[in-house]
Amino acid sequence: MYDFSNIPFYKMILITFYVFLRFYWPLIATAAFVLILWRIKLPRRKKLHIALIAICLYVFGKTVYSFFPGYVPGCKVNANNGVYKMPDYTIIDQKGGKFFPPYNITLKEPIRKIFPVPVKNAVGTIDFDNAITVLKFRGDTTPEYDIIAKNFLREVNGDFIFGFSPVFHQEMIMYTQTRWAVVANIKTGNVRKPILTMSLDDIIGGIEPLDASNNIFVQ
């Protein structure tokens, strides 16, 4: 929980106003445009022409911004396959420290397991579609669901004990699933499933790279 008691009231009002404008500026701009168009003294036919031109310009600008952001002045695009950089935040100073309110992204299904992947602005998960999926975040918009491998096990996710490895390779990821491991290439989608122990008394709780260049890991 954040303690907002030390933040001046006027700053809270400004932050609320900023957030409101950030998310609802299209509605505000549309209402202002309609009001101005309604109040000015012009023939109805001319007003309809102006409204039609404004709608066409908005659709054109929205299309360019969504699909060709590199042509928009001031729109910064990450070099990693056009993925947007994370948006700027309102930094709040409080008691000698700084923090920013996080933004929320709605996913298509609940998610519990995430792990690091060698992809910028992305995380991996096994909670969707019985597959290994890389979630690529595009700022505050819906993430891209990149399925790496699907149905390589009857239950990719399930009532198992999982242990996820940190990033150790530019293309490979690895995690353990109770008594075996899953090694996947996120570029090719190739998956290997080596068994680590046959004993029912042994449970693999995790795995760490010891010398990844020589395929040496510790469990």
C-alpha positions in Angstrom: 0.0 0.0 0.0 1.2 3.5 -0.8 1.1 6.2 1.8 -0.5 9.3 0.2 -0.9 11.3 3.4 2.3 13.2 2.8 1.3 14.3 -0.7 -0.2 17.8 -0.9 -3.9 17.9 -1.9 -3.3 20.1 -5.0 -0.8 17.5 -6.3 -3.4 14.7 -6.0 -5.9 16.8 -7.9 -3.3 17.5 -10.6 -2.4 13.8 -10.9 -6.0 12.8 -11.1 -6.7 15.5 -13.8 -3.6 14.3 -15.7 -4.7 10.7 -15.6 -8.2 11.6 -16.7 -6.9 13.6 -19.7 -4.5 10.8 -20.6 -7.2 8.2 -20.9 -10.3 10.2 -21.9 -8.8 13.0 -24.1 -10.5 11.6 -27.3 -13.9 12.0 -25.6 -13.1 15.5 -24.3 -11.8 16.6 -27.7 -14.8 15.2 -29.5 -17.2 16.9 -27.1 -15.4 20.2 -27.5 -15.4 19.9 -31.3 -19.1 19.1 -31.4 -19.9 22.0 -29.1 -17.9 24.5 -31.2 -19.4 23.2 -34.4 -22.9 23.5 -32.9 -22.3 27.1 -31.8 -20.7 28.6 -34.9 -23.0 30.2 -37.4 -22.6 28.1 -40.6 -25.1 26.4 -42.9 -25.9 22.8 -41.8 -24.5 21.4 -45.0 -21.1 23.1 -44.4 -21.1 21.8 -40.8 -21.6 18.3 -42.0 -18.7 18.7 -44.4 -16.4 19.9 -41.6 -17.5 17.0 -39.4 -16.8 14.5 -42.2 -13.3 16.0 -42.9 -12.5 15.8 -39.1 -13.6 12.2 -38.9 -11.5 11.2 -41.9 -8.5 13.0 -40.5 -8.9 11.2 -37.1 -9.2 7.8 -38.8 -6.2 8.5 -41.0 -4.1 9.7 -38.0 -5.2 6.8 -35.8 -4.3 4.3 -38.6 -0.8 5.8 -39.1 -0.1 5.9 -35.4 -1.3 2.3 -34.8 0.4 0.6 -37.8 3.2 3.1 -39.0 4.3 4.8 -35.7 7.7 5.5 -37.2 6.2 8.2 -39.4 4.7 10.1 -36.5 7.0 12.9 -35.2 8.0 12.3 -31.6 6.8 8.6 -31.5 9.7 6.5 -30.2 9.8 3.0 -31.4 12.0 0.2 -30.0 14.4 -1.4 -32.5 13.2 -4.8 -31.4 10.6 -5.6 -34.1 8.8 -2.3 -33.7 7.8 -2.9 -30.0 7.0 0.4 -28.3 9.1 1.6 -25.4 7.5 1.6 -22.0 5.5 4.8 -21.5 6.7 7.7 -19.4 5.4 7.8 -15.9 4.4 10.6 -13.5 7.2 10.3 -10.8 6.0 11.2 -7.3 8.5 12.4 -4.7 7.6 11.2 -1.2 9.7 11.1 2.0 13.0 11.3 0.2 12.1 8.5 -2.2 10.4 8.3 -5.6 7.7 6.0 -7.0 5.2 5.9 -9.8 1.7 4.4 -10.0 1.9 1.3 -12.1 -0.4 0.8 -15.1 -2.6 -2.2 -15.5 -3.0 -4.4 -18.5 -6.0 -6.8 -19.0 -5.0 -10.3 -20.2 -7.3 -12.7 -22.0 -7.1 -15.2 -19.1 -5.8 -15.2 -15.5 -2.1 -15.7 -15.2 0.0 -17.2 -12.3 3.3 -18.4 -13.7 5.7 -15.9 -15.4 9.4 -16.3 -16.0 12.1 -14.3 -17.7 12.8 -14.7 -21.4 15.6 -13.3 -23.6 13.2 -10.8 -25.3 13.0 -7.1 -24.6 9.8 -5.8 -22.8 8.5 -9.4 -22.5 7.9 -12.2 -20.1 7.1 -15.9 -20.6 4.2 -17.9 -19.2 2.7 -21.4 -19.5 -0.8 -20.4 -18.4 -2.4 -20.0 -21.9 -3.5 -22.6 -24.5 -1.4 -25.5 -23.1 1.7 -23.7 -24.5 4.8 -21.7 -23.8 3.8 -18.1 -24.6 5.9 -15.0 -24.7 3.9 -11.9 -23.8 5.4 -8.9 -25.6 4.3 -5.6 -24.0 3.5 -2.6 -26.2 3.2 0.1 -23.6 -0.3 0.4 -22.1 -2.0 -1.5 -24.9 -2.9 -5.2 -25.2 0.3 -7.4 -25.2 1.2 -9.6 -28.2 0.8 -13.3 -27.5 3.6 -15.2 -29.2 3.1 -18.9 -28.9 6.5 -20.7 -28.9 5.5 -24.3 -28.6 2.1 -25.9 -28.0 0.8 -29.3 -26.9 4.3 -30.8 -26.5 3.0 -32.3 -23.2 -0.4 -33.5 -22.3 -0.3 -30.9 -19.5 2.1 -28.0 -20.1 0.7 -26.4 -17.0 -0.9 -28.4 -14.2 -0.5 -29.5 -10.6 3.3 -29.8 -10.7 6.2 -28.2 -8.9 7.8 -25.7 -11.3 11.2 -24.0 -11.1 12.1 -21.4 -13.7 15.7 -20.7 -14.7 17.0 -17.1 -15.2 18.0 -16.0 -18.7 21.2 -17.9 -19.7 21.0 -17.9 -23.5 19.8 -15.6 -26.3 17.4 -18.2 -27.7 16.9 -20.9 -25.0 14.7 -21.0 -21.9 14.5 -23.8 -19.4 12.3 -24.8 -16.4 11.7 -27.9 -14.3 8.4 -29.7 -13.9 8.6 -31.9 -10.7 10.9 -34.6 -12.0 11.9 -33.5 -15.6 12.9 -30.4 -17.4 11.6 -28.5 -20.4 14.2 -26.9 -22.7 12.7 -24.8 -25.5 14.2 -22.7 -28.3 12.0 -19.5 -28.6 13.3 -18.9 -32.1 12.6 -22.3 -33.6 9.9 -23.7 -31.2 11.9 -26.9 -30.7 11.3 -28.5 -27.3 13.2 -31.2 -25.4 12.0 -32.9 -22.2 14.9 -34.6 -20.4 14.0 -36.7 -17.3 16.1 -35.6 -14.3 15.1 -38.3 -11.9 13.1 -41.5 -11.9 12.7 -41.7 -8.1 9.3 -40.8 -6.7 11.2 -39.6 -3.6 13.0 -36.8 -5.5 11.4 -33.5 -6.5 13.3 -31.0 -8.6 12.5 -27.6 -7.1 14.4 -25.5 -9.6 17.5 -25.2 -11.9 20.3 -22.7 -12.2 22.9 -22.3 -15.0 26.4 -23.1 -13.7 28.2 -23.0 -17.1 25.6 -22.6 -19.7 28.1 -22.5 -22.6 28.9 -26.1 -21.8 25.4 -27.1 -20.9 26.2 -27.5 -17.1 23.4 -26.7 -14.7 22.8 -27.2 -11.0 19.5 -28.3 -9.6 
